[in-house]
Amino acid sequence: MTIGIRYSCALCGLEDVEVAVRLREPEEDVIQWMEKAVTPALGRDHFNRSPRCQPSTLTQVKIPVPPGTTMVGGPAVN
């Protein structure tokens, strides 16, 4: 299962691009998840869309937290 995370890049002008990223595991620390799943997925997507742009950071990273979600990056619990 995945979650749609959006990002923008001020350098090349990409805005609110959505990327599917795997959900965070229940025992996985949020920092670990960001480093192992989110950052690489956004970086690959950005490179594929804008290979000549090499930003040091992306901007406006948006991780949705839908109703029923008990942790950032986790699934909604019904």
C-alpha positions in Angstrom: 0.0 0.0 0.0 1.1 3.5 -0.7 0.4 7.1 0.3 0.4 10.1 -2.1 3.0 12.7 -1.1 3.3 16.0 -2.9 6.4 18.2 -3.4 7.5 21.2 -5.3 10.9 22.4 -6.5 11.7 26.1 -6.5 14.7 25.7 -8.8 13.0 24.1 -11.8 9.4 25.1 -11.1 7.8 21.7 -10.5 4.7 22.3 -8.3 2.6 20.0 -6.2 3.8 16.8 -7.9 2.3 13.7 -6.3 4.4 10.6 -5.7 3.3 7.2 -4.4 5.4 6.2 -1.4 5.1 3.0 0.6 3.2 3.4 3.9 5.2 3.5 7.1 5.4 0.3 9.1 3.8 0.4 12.6 7.2 -0.1 14.3 9.1 2.1 11.9 10.4 5.5 13.2 9.2 8.5 11.2 12.8 9.6 10.6 13.7 6.2 9.3 10.7 6.2 7.0 11.6 9.6 5.7 15.2 8.6 5.0 14.5 5.1 3.6 11.3 5.7 1.7 10.2 9.3 1.2 13.4 11.1 0.3 14.6 8.4 -2.2 11.1 8.3 -3.9 10.8 12.1 -4.2 14.5 12.3 -5.4 13.9 9.7 -8.1 10.7 11.3 -9.3 12.3 14.7 -9.4 15.3 13.4 -11.4 13.0 11.6 -13.9 11.0 14.8 -14.4 13.8 17.3 -14.4 17.2 15.6 -14.8 19.2 18.8 -15.3 18.0 20.3 -12.0 20.0 19.4 -8.9 18.4 21.1 -5.9 19.8 20.7 -2.4 16.2 20.6 -1.1 12.7 20.2 -2.3 10.0 22.5 -1.0 6.4 22.2 0.1 6.6 18.5 0.9 3.1 17.5 1.9 2.3 14.3 3.7 -1.5 13.8 4.1 -2.9 12.7 7.4 -6.4 11.5 6.6 -9.0 11.0 9.3 -8.4 7.8 11.2 -4.7 7.8 10.7 -2.8 7.2 13.9 0.7 8.2 12.7 2.4 10.2 10.0 2.7 8.0 6.9 0.5 5.4 8.3 -2.8 3.9 6.9 -6.2 5.1 8.0 -7.6 2.9 10.7 -11.4 2.2 10.3 
